Amino acid sequence: MRREPSWRIPVGVLALIAALLAYGAVLSHFLGPLIAGWPVLLQVPVYLVLGVIWLPPLRRYMIWMETGRWG
């Protein structure tokens, strides 16, 4: 258990916010125009997958923020 504050948490949160903003910007720039003309029922699964795909790598990142180790 961590007893003292760590620099990794605020830096990690800021990096996560920046990465998610960049991810969203890239997707909206490149993918948005491609699927804008699709029916809504086809767009929903694409956006659901893209909205959830970044979650699995987040586990190791959160472990790093807490412990300083990647695993």
C-alpha positions as a Markdown table, in Angstrom:
| # | Residue | x | y | z |
|---|---|---|---|---|
| 1 | Met | 0.0 | 0.0 | 0.0 |
| 2 | Arg | 1.3 | 3.4 | -1.0 |
| 3 | Arg | 2.0 | 5.7 | 2.0 |
| 4 | Glu | 3.1 | 8.9 | 0.3 |
| 5 | Pro | 2.0 | 10.8 | -2.8 |
| 6 | Ser | 3.5 | 9.8 | -6.1 |
| 7 | Trp | 4.2 | 11.9 | -9.1 |
| 8 | Arg | 2.9 | 9.1 | -11.4 |
| 9 | Ile | -0.8 | 9.7 | -10.5 |
| 10 | Pro | -1.2 | 13.3 | -11.6 |
| 11 | Val | 1.2 | 12.8 | -14.6 |
| 12 | Gly | -0.7 | 9.6 | -15.5 |
| 13 | Val | -4.1 | 11.2 | -15.3 |
| 14 | Leu | -2.9 | 14.1 | -17.5 |
| 15 | Ala | -1.3 | 11.7 | -20.0 |
| 16 | Leu | -4.5 | 9.6 | -20.1 |
| 17 | Ile | -6.7 | 12.7 | -20.8 |
| 18 | Ala | -4.3 | 13.8 | -23.5 |
| 19 | Ala | -4.2 | 10.3 | -25.1 |
| 20 | Leu | -8.0 | 10.0 | -25.1 |
| 21 | Leu | -8.4 | 13.4 | -26.6 |
| 22 | Ala | -5.8 | 12.5 | -29.3 |
| 23 | Tyr | -7.6 | 9.1 | -29.9 |
| 24 | Gly | -10.9 | 10.8 | -30.3 |
| 25 | Ala | -9.6 | 13.5 | -32.6 |
| 26 | Val | -7.9 | 11.0 | -34.8 |
| 27 | Leu | -10.9 | 8.8 | -35.0 |
| 28 | Ser | -13.3 | 11.7 | -35.7 |
| 29 | His | -11.0 | 13.1 | -38.3 |
| 30 | Phe | -10.4 | 9.9 | -40.2 |
| 31 | Leu | -13.3 | 7.6 | -39.4 |
| 32 | Gly | -16.1 | 10.1 | -39.0 |
| 33 | Pro | -16.4 | 11.1 | -42.6 |
| 34 | Leu | -16.1 | 7.4 | -43.7 |
| 35 | Ile | -19.1 | 6.2 | -41.7 |
| 36 | Ala | -21.2 | 9.4 | -41.6 |
| 37 | Gly | -23.4 | 8.2 | -44.5 |
| 38 | Trp | -24.0 | 4.8 | -43.0 |
| 39 | Pro | -27.3 | 3.9 | -41.4 |
| 40 | Val | -27.4 | 4.6 | -37.6 |
| 41 | Leu | -27.8 | 0.9 | -36.8 |
| 42 | Leu | -24.4 | 0.2 | -38.5 |
| 43 | Gln | -22.7 | 3.2 | -36.9 |
| 44 | Val | -23.6 | 2.2 | -33.4 |
| 45 | Pro | -21.6 | -1.1 | -33.2 |
| 46 | Val | -18.6 | 0.7 | -34.7 |
| 47 | Tyr | -18.7 | 3.5 | -32.2 |
| 48 | Leu | -19.3 | 1.0 | -29.3 |
| 49 | Val | -16.3 | -1.0 | -30.3 |
| 50 | Leu | -14.1 | 2.1 | -30.7 |
| 51 | Gly | -15.4 | 3.4 | -27.4 |
| 52 | Val | -14.5 | 0.3 | -25.5 |
| 53 | Ile | -11.3 | -0.8 | -27.2 |
| 54 | Trp | -9.1 | 1.5 | -25.2 |
| 55 | Leu | -10.2 | 0.0 | -21.9 |
| 56 | Pro | -8.1 | -3.3 | -21.8 |
| 57 | Pro | -4.7 | -1.5 | -22.0 |
| 58 | Leu | -5.9 | 0.9 | -19.2 |
| 59 | Arg | -5.5 | -1.9 | -16.6 |
| 60 | Arg | -1.7 | -2.1 | -16.9 |
| 61 | Tyr | -1.5 | 1.7 | -17.1 |
| 62 | Met | -3.4 | 2.0 | -13.8 |
| 63 | Ile | -1.1 | -0.6 | -12.2 |
| 64 | Trp | 1.8 | 1.5 | -13.3 |
| 65 | Met | 0.3 | 4.7 | -11.8 |
| 66 | Glu | -0.1 | 3.0 | -8.5 |
| 67 | Thr | 3.0 | 0.8 | -8.2 |
| 68 | Gly | 5.5 | 2.0 | -10.8 |
| 69 | Arg | 5.5 | -1.4 | -12.4 |
| 70 | Trp | 3.8 | -2.4 | -15.7 |
| 71 | Gly | 2.5 | -5.8 | -14.5 |
